[in-house]
């Protein structure tokens, strides 16, 4: 379990880009990121 600030710090440390518009927030990871599967599973768990 992680709070939003922790997730944001970890994303910033890996160089992810966070793009926010009126309806959605997109997290852009490098294609070769070693923990990409962790962030994908977390995003699926948070999706409505």
Helices and strands as residue ranges (DSSP letters): H 4-14, E 17-20, E 25-28, H 36-46
